[in-house]
Amino acid sequence: MKIFYTDHYVLPLPAGHRFPTAKYSLLRTHHAFRDHGEGYCVFNSSAIAALSMQAEGCARRVAILDCDVHQGNGTASILADEPTIFTFSIHAAKNSPFRKEASDLDIEMPDGVGDADYLDALEQGICHALAAAQPDLAIYLAGADPYVGDRLGRLSLTKEGLQARDRKVFELCRAASVPVAVAMAGGYSNDIADSVDIHFCTVETAASFWRAAQRPTSLPAARQI
Ligand SMILES: [Zn+2]
């Protein structure tokens, strides 16, 4: 897959704006539509990645597993007519975007939901998505914003709960023999160090699964004596 990087695009912002362009030019995630950006997102990286992987013959079917606390409305819209790309979003029902698009599967969580209820719903959603999509590739958006200390979240997951979320996604995909690409998504903790911790833990967890996959799956035959 070829990777392209460019910052040569125009954001038509009004004079005197306080939009932090230096920061958000680096973000390309799930609220961007085909014809406009939205919610801090200029481009939709997961939709572009899924379509590019198909165009280059690297994957026939893709599942996008969006666990950012905000619905993946741009992704759902862009891929609505793509029957070989399954869009799944688990998010806070009362959070933005307030006009939601229909993913192939949406699970809405009530305000304040904690680890146990979220993880139960997540497992059902991922199992359903993998069974329906039969994907060759999963793209996992690991938002840090379901965290209890997030300013824009509305849910109450702990750091341990978010690590359990990551593990559950990787375990279920491994059980279905589906490789996973992981992307950062939102994170707006009162203390930015918490968002960093959560994202870093996702990377560590992904790396531990990758290392485990490199190990031989069966022990050498016992030497006969
Ligand atoms: Zn978000």
Boltz pocket constraint, residues with backbone or C-beta under 6 A from the ligand:
constraints:
  - pocket:
      binder: B
      contacts: [[A, 68], [A, 69], [A, 70], [A, 143], [A, 145], [A, 185], [A, 186], [A, 187]]
      max_distance: 6.0
